[in-house]
C-alpha cells in the first residue's frame, strides 16, 4: 500500500508512545538528557511551534522532541534556549536523526542558535523516492506499520507554562513514530 485516502484514516487503530517521557525545561537537566541521546545511533526528531493565527505573525520553535525507541525527551526551548549540548546532537554525523518534513524544523531551530546539521533523514522524501503517493506522519504510519497517530494537539499552545498530558503524549509520539516508520521501511526492504 503506497496511498491512504483521507476518508480511510479513522479505520485504523491509534498508536502512541508508552515509554517514559522526560520534560527538559531547566538548564541543569539538559546535560543528563543529552548524554543519553549522544549514546544512540538513531533518534526520532520533531519540533513544535505555537501557531500564529494572524497573517505575517510567526513564532519561534518552542519544543524539540528527540526520542529513542524506549524513552522520549521534550526540550522546552522557549525556557532553555537551544544549548550547545543539544547542538552537539543535531550536528553529530554518527547519530541518524529521523523526522518528517524536517526542512522548516531545522530552519526554525537555526533562528534560535545557528548550527550545521548532520545526518538527518526526512521520511517524506524517502517515501516519495520509493513511490509512495501519500506522505506525512499519519499516512506513513498507517502504510508502514498499520496504525495511525493523533494530530489533535497540533494547533495547541506549545508555549503554555505547563503542557497538558495530551500535549506531552502528542509531542513524544511525533518524534517516536518516526523510528517506527523507519522500521517499517526496513521491514519492506525500502531502506538499508
C-alpha positions as CSV (number, residue, x, y, z in Angstrom):
1,X,0.0,0.0,0.0
2,X,1.5,3.4,-1.0
3,X,-1.6,5.5,-0.7
4,X,-4.2,6.2,2.0
5,X,-7.4,8.1,1.3
6,X,-8.3,10.8,3.9
7,X,-11.7,9.1,4.5
8,X,-9.9,5.8,5.4
9,X,-7.7,7.2,8.1
10,X,-10.1,6.7,11.0
11,X,-10.4,3.0,10.1
12,X,-7.0,2.3,11.6
13,X,-6.3,1.9,15.3
14,X,-4.4,4.7,17.2
15,X,-0.9,4.2,18.5
16,X,1.0,6.4,20.9
17,X,4.4,6.3,22.7
18,X,4.0,4.5,26.0
19,X,7.5,4.8,27.4
20,X,9.0,7.3,29.8
21,X,8.7,11.0,28.7
22,X,11.3,13.4,30.1
23,X,10.3,17.1,30.0
24,X,13.5,19.2,29.9
25,X,12.7,22.7,31.0
26,X,15.6,23.6,33.2
27,X,19.2,24.3,32.1
28,X,20.6,21.9,34.7
29,X,18.6,19.0,33.2
30,X,19.9,19.3,29.6
31,X,23.3,17.5,30.2
32,X,21.7,14.3,31.6
33,X,19.2,14.1,28.7
34,X,21.8,14.9,26.0
35,X,24.3,12.3,27.5
36,X,21.7,9.6,27.0
37,X,20.9,10.8,23.4
38,X,24.6,11.1,22.4
39,X,24.9,7.3,23.0
40,X,22.3,6.5,20.4
41,X,22.8,5.5,16.7
42,X,19.3,6.6,15.6
43,X,16.8,9.0,17.2
44,X,13.4,10.3,16.2
45,X,13.2,14.1,15.7
46,X,10.4,16.7,15.6
47,X,9.7,20.3,16.8
48,X,6.6,22.2,17.8
49,X,5.8,25.9,17.4
50,X,3.0,27.9,18.9
51,X,0.6,28.5,15.9
52,X,0.1,32.1,14.8
53,X,-3.4,32.7,13.5
54,X,-2.6,36.2,12.1
55,X,-1.1,36.8,8.7
56,X,2.5,37.9,8.9
57,X,2.9,36.7,12.5
58,X,5.2,33.8,13.3
59,X,6.6,32.3,16.5
60,X,9.9,30.7,17.4
61,X,10.2,26.9,17.8
62,X,9.5,26.2,21.4
63,X,9.7,22.4,21.7
64,X,12.3,20.0,20.4
65,X,11.4,16.3,20.7
66,X,14.1,13.7,20.5
67,X,13.2,10.1,21.1
68,X,14.9,6.7,21.3
69,X,12.7,3.6,20.9
70,X,12.4,3.4,24.7
71,X,12.5,7.0,26.0
72,X,11.4,10.4,24.8
73,X,12.8,13.8,25.6
74,X,10.9,17.0,25.2
75,X,13.1,20.1,25.4
76,X,11.2,23.3,26.2
77,X,13.4,25.6,24.1
78,X,11.2,28.6,25.0
79,X,12.5,28.1,28.6
80,X,16.1,26.8,28.0
81,X,17.2,28.1,24.6
82,X,19.0,25.9,22.1
83,X,22.1,24.9,24.1
84,X,25.5,23.7,22.8
85,X,24.8,20.2,24.2
86,X,21.6,19.9,22.0
87,X,23.5,21.3,19.0
88,X,26.2,18.6,19.6
89,X,23.4,16.0,18.9
90,X,22.0,17.9,15.9
91,X,25.5,18.2,14.4
92,X,26.7,14.7,15.2
93,X,27.3,12.7,12.0
94,X,27.3,9.4,14.0
95,X,23.6,9.8,15.0
96,X,20.9,9.4,12.4
97,X,18.1,11.9,13.1
98,X,14.8,10.7,11.6
99,X,11.9,13.1,11.1
100,X,9.1,14.1,8.7
101,X,9.2,17.3,6.7
102,X,12.2,18.5,8.6
103,X,13.3,21.4,6.5
104,X,11.2,24.0,8.4
105,X,12.1,22.4,11.7
106,X,15.8,22.9,11.0
107,X,15.3,26.5,9.7
108,X,13.3,27.3,12.9
109,X,16.0,25.8,15.2
110,X,18.7,27.8,13.4
111,X,16.9,31.0,14.3
112,X,17.5,30.2,17.9
113,X,21.1,29.3,17.6
114,X,23.0,28.6,14.4
115,X,24.4,25.1,13.8
116,X,25.5,22.8,11.0
117,X,23.0,19.9,10.9
118,X,24.4,16.5,10.1
119,X,22.9,13.0,9.2
120,X,19.2,13.9,9.1
121,X,16.7,11.7,7.2
122,X,13.4,13.1,6.0
123,X,10.9,10.3,5.8
124,X,8.6,12.3,3.5
125,X,11.5,12.5,1.0
126,X,12.3,8.8,1.4
127,X,8.7,7.9,0.8
128,X,8.4,10.0,-2.3
129,X,11.6,8.4,-3.7
130,X,10.2,5.0,-3.0
131,X,7.0,5.7,-4.9
132,X,4.6,6.5,-2.1
133,X,1.6,8.7,-3.1
134,X,0.7,9.6,0.5
135,X,3.1,11.3,2.9
136,X,3.1,12.8,6.4
137,X,3.2,11.2,9.8
138,X,-0.4,9.9,9.9
139,X,-0.4,8.3,6.5
140,X,3.1,6.9,6.6
141,X,2.4,5.3,10.0
142,X,-0.7,3.7,8.5
143,X,1.0,2.4,5.4
144,X,4.1,1.2,7.1
145,X,3.0,-0.1,10.5
146,X,-0.8,-0.3,10.2
147,X,-1.6,2.3,12.9
148,X,-2.4,6.0,12.9
149,X,-1.3,8.7,15.3
150,X,-3.5,11.5,16.6
151,X,-2.9,15.0,15.4
152,X,-5.5,16.6,17.8
153,X,-2.9,18.7,19.7
154,X,-1.1,20.1,16.6
155,X,-2.5,23.6,16.9
156,X,-2.4,23.9,20.7
157,X,-0.3,26.5,22.7
158,X,3.2,25.0,22.9
159,X,4.4,28.0,24.9
160,X,2.0,27.3,27.8
161,X,3.6,27.4,31.2
162,X,2.5,23.9,31.8
163,X,2.0,21.4,29.0
164,X,-1.1,19.2,29.3
165,X,-0.8,15.4,29.4
166,X,-2.4,15.4,25.9
167,X,0.3,17.8,24.6
168,X,3.1,15.8,26.2
169,X,1.8,12.5,24.7
170,X,1.4,14.0,21.3
171,X,4.9,15.6,21.3
172,X,6.6,12.4,22.4
173,X,4.6,10.3,19.9
174,X,5.5,12.6,17.0
175,X,9.3,12.0,17.4
176,X,9.0,8.3,18.4
177,X,6.7,7.4,15.4
178,X,9.5,8.4,13.1
179,X,11.5,5.5,14.4
180,X,8.6,3.1,13.9
181,X,8.1,4.3,10.4
182,X,11.8,3.8,9.6
183,X,11.5,0.3,10.9
184,X,8.5,-0.2,8.6
185,X,10.7,0.9,5.6
186,X,13.4,-1.5,6.7
187,X,10.9,-4.4,7.0
188,X,9.7,-3.8,3.5
189,X,13.4,-3.6,2.3
190,X,13.0,0.0,1.3
191,X,15.8,1.3,3.4
192,X,19.3,-0.2,4.0
